[in-house]
Amino acid sequence: MSQKIIKRILAVSLIVSVTFAPILGNACTSFLLKGGDGGFVYGRTMEFGLPLKSQLTVIPRATPMLGVGVDSKPGTGLNWTTKYAVAGLNGLGLPVLLDGMNEKGLVGGLLNAPNTAVFQAVAPADSANSIASVQMLTYALSNFITVDEVKAGFQKILVNRSVIPAFHNQSAPVRMTLHDAAGKSIVIEYLKGELVITDNPTTVMTNDPAFRDQLNNIGNYANLTNVERDPLMINGTSYAPPSSGSGLHGLPGDYLSPSRFIRALFLSKSAPTNYTTAQQTNTAWHILGSFDIPPGAISLPATNSYGGGVGGVEITEWTVVADNKNLMYYVKMFDNTNVQAFDLKKIDVNARGVKYYDLNLPQSYIQIN
């Protein structure tokens, strides 16, 4: 690779190190659905109060990546060369992924965890074996095929506390959810400076609190079911529910992270199991509609850093559905509700350089008459 290209990558990484953390979503929700033919469909939303200008980003094999070290400079951390081609969504035109899937069907995303994420205290002598928190997903998807490989791989590296000046000199406070082609799911968090990897039987992930607390909260909703309730009998008199939906009466409907976790859990686990993986993509879109934040529902004050310090409203900037059997990655943007599809099977895995696709296309409609 030429020195010119290496310098360009270095320059981009420098931009990442000073601007990327404030653009991570604050109200993200994700889950996995199983297809009756052995495949899996991943769905997630991205919410934020500042325009991300995300692009579909394709990183081919053998692409050099510069790790950000403890001094917050690219190249002083763990540098690596990508083993697998990856496609996903970035922010502000940068080659660091917030969400994505690789050519082997490993899929996942970064979700914000500002109240719990504390990364490892890495000594300068160990900087060359560390990466910045915002690089976690890019590293995982470009190096591994299964979640078991990810588990082993992340135990061998460090995720440092490199700071980002534009984010009050703090680290990007993220956690990571991952699902492989066999349907195994994990959550990777850094809590109190320690790596915590947890198998995820629910396949669901949202934001704070810590994942173990999200799991402990499930028992509070043990009464919920997708099966309709029988009428209540009191002294021989029948009191029927006013409509269908009685089984999930009490399902939380607000936008708080614990509420979204429970809602995503019950909606995803109620999905039909006999649908093919391709059919489950449609199910995923309908479930994700429950988490779409309309403009104005969440207003951010001027002091809120998630709004870039200028205030605004938090919206669902984009929504993703990924079929990891057929290697299809679907995206719906806020300004264009048409579903755009990217076929990972058509990637030139040996291409040179990162490629970007603009997804902010004009809204279009199917004309009826």
C-alpha positions, 0 to 999 in steps of 0.5 A: 500500500502506498504512503499516500493511502496510509496517510489518508487512512491516518488522517481519517482516523484522526478525525475519528479520534476527535469527533466520533463519540458524540454521534453514537445513538442514545436510544438504540434497540436490537434483537434477532429472529430465527427463520424456519430454514435455519437462518437468522434476521437481525434488526436494530434502530439508531436514534440520535439528536444530531444528523449522522449522515450515515453511509453504507460503508464497505470495507474489503479484505486486506484493508489496513486499520490503525488502532487508536492508542492510549494517547488518543492518536491513531497508529499508536494502538493495535494496527490490524489488517482486515481478514473479512469483508464487512458492510455496514453503516458509519457516521459522518463519512468515516470508516468506523462502523456503528452497525454491520455484517461481515461476509460470514454472517457475523452481524451486530452493532454498537449501542450507547451505554454512558452510565456504565461503560468504563474501559480498561486502564491501559499502560502506555507500554501496552498501548500497541495491544489496544484499540479505542472503544469506537473501533470495537465493532469494526475490529470484531467484524473484520477479524472473526466469524463466530461469537466464540472467536470474538470471545477469545479475540477480545480477551487477547486485546485491550480497549483503552480509555483514549479520550475524544475532546469533542465529547468532554474528553471522555471515551465513547461509552459503548457496548456491543451486541453480536450474533453469528450465522449459527444464531449464537449471541453475546454482549460485550461490555466494559464495566468498572474497567473490566471486560465483561462478555455475556452469552445472550439467550434473549438476543435483545439489547438496548442501552443502560443499565448493565446487561445483567440488570436487564436480564434480572428485570425480565422476571418482573414481566413473567405474567406477559404472554402472546396468548389471549386471556380468558374472561375473568369470572367473579361470582358467576359473572364474566368480565371479558377484556375490552379487545384483543391484546390482553395477554400483553397487557402491561407491556411497557410502551415508553422509550426508556431503555429497560422498557424497550428491552422488555418490549423487544424481548416479548415482540421478538419471541412472539414472532412465528417460528415457521417463517423462512429467514427471508420472510422474517425480514418482514416480521423484523420491520413490523417489530422495529416499528414499535421503536421508531421515535417520531420527531418531537417525542424526545426533545433534547435540551441545549445542554444535552451532549447527545444533541451536539450541545445545541439542542434538538429532537432525537429521532430514529435516524435509520433502521437496519434489518440483516439476513445473515443466511442470505447475506442481505443488509437492508436499511431504511433512513429517516428521510427516505422510508423506502427500504434499500438493500445491499447484497454482501454476496456481490462484494468484491472482497479483494477490492482496494480501499473503503467504498461508500454508498449514499443512502439519503435519496429522495423519497419515492412512492409506488404510484397507484393510478 
